[in-house]
Amino acid sequence: MTYAATEQISRRLKLRQLNILLAVARCGSMAKAADELAITQPVISKAIAELEDLLGVRLLDRGRYGMSRRCTAGLCSNAASPFLTT
């Protein structure tokens, strides 16, 4: 990844998106994460979609019985956890 691409991502990345990703990964579903964060499920869905679009990778596998992290999401959440309070 070039410096310019990294710079563009860092300008568009929001801490709120990372907090939401961590909550979904921890809770296992968007609905439970929404309850935990006291926001609506569509807000969760939009934030995850924006983050996936920004990074150019799929972060979560969506299934009938909830969400599961992909390897990429694990790397993101492990890297972000020390910097964010949940």
N, C-alpha and C positions, 0 to 999 in steps of 0.2 A: 504494500500500500504506500502510495506516495505521501509526502508531507502535506501537499495541498488537499488530498482526499482526507487525511487524518484531521487536518485543521477544519475542514468543512463539517465533518461529523461532530467534532467537539463543539462547534458553534451551535449546532442544531439539537444536540443531545440534551435532554432535560432530566434533572434529578428525579422529578415526579415519575417519569417513565421507568427509571431504574427501580424506584421504590415499588411501583406496581408490578414489575417483572419479579422482584423478590417475593412479594406477597403471593402472587399466583403460583410461583414455584414452591413456596412454603405450604400454601393451603391446598394445592392440587386442583383447584377449579377457580374460574373467574367469579362465580357467584359467591363463593366463600371469601375470596380476596376482597370483593366489593363490600361484603358485610364487615370484614375486618377493618377496611380503610374508610368505611362510612361514605362510600360513593356508589354510583350505579354501575351495573354490569356493562352497559354500553360504553361508559367512560373507560373501563378496564380494557375492553375489546379494542377500542380506538387507540389507546396508548400503546398496546402491544403491537397492533398493526403498524402504527407509525414507527415504532422502534425497529420492527422487522424490515420495514421499507428503508429506513435510514441506514441500517447496517447491511442490508442486502442478503440477509439469511433468515431462515425460519427458526425461531427460537423455541416454539412450543409445538408439541404434537397434540392436536385436538382430537379427543375421542368421545365416545358415547358416555363414558363414566368419569370424565374429567380431563385434566391436562397432564401432560408429562413433559419434563424438560428435555430438550435435545442437548447434545454435548455443548453446543455453542452457548445455550442459555446457562448451563452450568458454569462455563468459563466466565460469562458476564456476571452472574450473580456472585461467584466466588471472588471476583475482582472488585465488585462494587460493595459487597457486604461490609467491609471494615470502614467504609466512608459514609455509610447511610445508617440512620437509626430507624428501626421499624417498630 
